[in-house]
């Protein structure tokens, strides 16, 4: 059951989305924009360590749309968020569930929670807990006879169903199925939000799937308006349609396979959307009905498949639409493609939500590895991609609240113990206006998206206002790239990309963190080293074709004291024989007094090195360092930041140092200390630009040829990151 999808069949739709994001329509169309971000750690019970792992996974809302409820498996709780004022969500606490909540839904002031209480994979168990939302007390529980996964209610909230997965143990026999005991489906009756445990009925699902008929592995459930249930058997690549009133299996069919083209298939430090994969099993996770006859599935993959997109079926199993690689390629245009997942399942669409907003039937596709949500309009024929929303790290669940024009996502990754972003609930509002995100996209080159990630330095294109160069860091270690940005467009557009080459091939062992353009139009690149990875700290002189023509190693006075936090920017001060490169060292090296870092100078004509000392601001948590240096007028401008994210972030500033104060002394001796003056504080912009959490890596800053300043964040290649790239003009006073 292969459905071949070509890239060309999707290009027109993708081009329309990109053009729509650049050109504003005469009449404003309703769009979704994020209006708030709620850190789930705010709901940690009193006495819990603030860094305790906590996660928002599956999310629902009360009937009035004023309270969000999410399952928190690591904490063993459900959490509550007051969104009466959706732009200012408030923590309402968490309720411990004496088990692992796997899913939650709500009606009539109650929360119905599926809780895994399994002793082991071979002894699965679980219960359904009925919670009063107002009092946050468990009113009743029902035994489920197995390990639950997804829960759903029908349209009039009188019937419920739970997928009893009894999930496989991936450590046994390489995770291959069958693995007993078999899962099934639970049906139950609901009245005023309560459940009579005596109405629970089990639906046997064995003997249906073709891969492991004795081990169905039920995953996700959804009701249509006729009380029919669509159920995915993910590892079995099967979809089952069940009569919710009688428990009769009406039909079942394989989810089949599809052929993919125009994808990145290798985890190799490069973004190349030219590969293909044949006969990829869809293995859908989430399923949602679009109407009483059509359903959409998210083809995440789990066992041996994962086709990177979504498929629309009718309930007989006929494929009505196959997205192929189109969604993943659209994601790549936003810089959200996770290169590290190329040899696996790419962006991994996992979650789904569907709802009608006004006259528009919409569905939302959650890409776990890309940390984005695709918003699609159901046209009755080919779905239309309206926009792509930024989300937190690893969106797992979503809930639409059309009555309030709201949409919310639950983002499961909690990286707090490693100093990374916490799990968040993100809230979006639909209204007339402009899309706040993306702020930068890429064009196509040779028929494929210009892949980009981890933008780490900026420089002006000489004599062309609104045109900039950017570089990417070691995330694309086998594809070091100089990008050209047209910042006059909104969003800004990456119009070209040039690979940095050594001896005709992509240069290796580079971690480009800074770029400057000399009077000849050649590039100077600053590469941050890491001796443990045999990555040298160095400067590279590159011609306009991207060829490295000169490699400048650091002198012994520097390398004897190196650590891995090296050059984070490069700029040029002066002209002619006096033209001097200045580089910002990110953190204190071994010979630096704590709280001081070096600004290092190098004169390409005389080959002389020197340095001054730069005083860092202090921080109670994390570390403080430099991320960029850019000369303009009579000053150099320096990004100084902490390495903290979200509410913990306190320092994201731009300082300036007078060029007259840059009087380098010889390395190895006493270095003069420069004076700095604050030029700009980025914190408010980083908080309000898209109403997400504050990103840690503000990495690039420069002035264009007309003196207009711009800044950019580094998205770390969507690794342990939301993948968001913020690119924006900066409002500085008195710089021209």
Secondary structure, 3 states (H helix, E strand, C coil): CEEECCCHHHHHHHHHHHHHHHCCCCCCCEEEEEEEEEEHHHHCCCCCCCCCCCCCCCEEECCCCCEEEEEECCCCEEEEEECCCCCCCEEEEEEECCCEEEEEEEECCEEEEEEECCCECCECCEEEEEEECCCCEEEEEEECCCCEEEEEECCCCCEEEEEECCCCCCCCHHHCCCCCCCCEEEEEEEECCEECHHHCEEECCCCCCCCCCCCCCEEEEEECCCCEEEEEEHHHCEEEEEECCCCCEEEEEECCEEEEEEECCCCCCCCCCCEEEEEEECCCCCEEECCCCEEEEECCCCCCCCCCCEEEEECCCCEEEECCCHHHHHHHCCCCCCHHHCCCCCCCEEEEEEEEECCEEEEEEEECCCCEEEEEECCCCCCEEEEEEECCCCEEEEEEEHHHCEEEEEECCCCHHHCCCCCEEEEEEEEECCCCCCCEEECEECCEECCCCCEEEEEECCCCCCEEEEEECHHHCCCCEEEEEECCCCCEEEEEEEECEECCEECCCCCEEEEEECCCCCEEEEECCEHHHCECCEEEEECCCCEEEEEEECCHHHHCCCCCCCEEEEEEECCHHHCEEEEEECCCCCCCCCCEEEEEEEECCCCEEEEEEEECCCCCCCCEEEEEEEEECCEEEEEEEECCCHHHCCCEEEEEEEHHHCCCECCCCCCCECCCEEEEECHHHHHHCCCCCCCCCEEEEEECCCCCEEEEECCHHHCCCCCCCCEEECCCCCCC
